[in-house]
Amino acid sequence: MQLLQFQSLKEIPNLHHAVTTRDGGISSGEYASLNLAFHVGDEPEKVRENRRILSRELGFEIENLVAAQQVHGDGVRIVSTKNQGSGARDFQSAIPNTDALITDKKNLPLLILVADCAPILLVDPKNQVLAVVHAGWRGALAKIASKTVLKMHSNFGSAPEDILAGIGPCLSTENLEIGFEVAAQIEAVDANAIVSGFEKPHLDLRGLIERDLQSAGIIPQKMETMLFCTKDDARFFSHRGQNGVTGRFGIVAWWA
């Protein structure tokens, strides 16, 4: 099983995290092999087994895992022990209408899933608060990253300058073509995110997220961005690269 980590977050005491890849599971076909999502058409028992395999590899209890019913929105949810196991074994029990999860509880692994959108991990080592965030163009446009930082601050006292951010693999600018109407919406928020030189507008999703985090007070030197493109790099699932039929990889993180 191939798992990735953010170098800047590896040494934080009590923090465990991983960015998953396609490698190491039992799913087949378009979902081969470590598909972690129930909602994409894969056999549910295979997804459950993939999650069990991941939990054994990383050393967390599958019964404690918390996942969301992601909707490309800006919903941010505080996760407590009462949410333990929500979405761990099926999609129906996952936390609804949510694209970011925050917790300060121990042994409560949070999972966010992607396949071209950006997975984000935010960590406040001082107060031991972490968040996982799903940000595609809609979520990034809605400023879900900065809204998550603000919620970490308002609910747990996390100072933005103390927060470290990791942005995982997503679509590169070269492969993220968008329509003119979408480009106009994004340009109104961040003109630098729209890249010319192509036949149609292209979006710099990473840059859009990075600047949104900076607007919330995150120090640029405390951001780490993985530059792998999900469409070009065969290690990852890609919605665009596989014409909409594919699995999901993601970020899982928890405090020990």
PyMOL commands that set and color helices and strands:
alter all, ss='L'
color gray80, all
select helices_A, chain A and resi 29-31+44-58+62-64+81-83+137-141+144-156+160-162+173-175+180-189+191-193+205-215+220-222
alter helices_A, ss='H'
color red, helices_A
select strands_A, chain A and resi 15-19+76-78+100-103+110-114+118-124+129-135+164-167+194-195+202-203+223-225+249-255
alter strands_A, ss='S'
color yellow, strands_A
deselect
rebuild
show_as cartoon
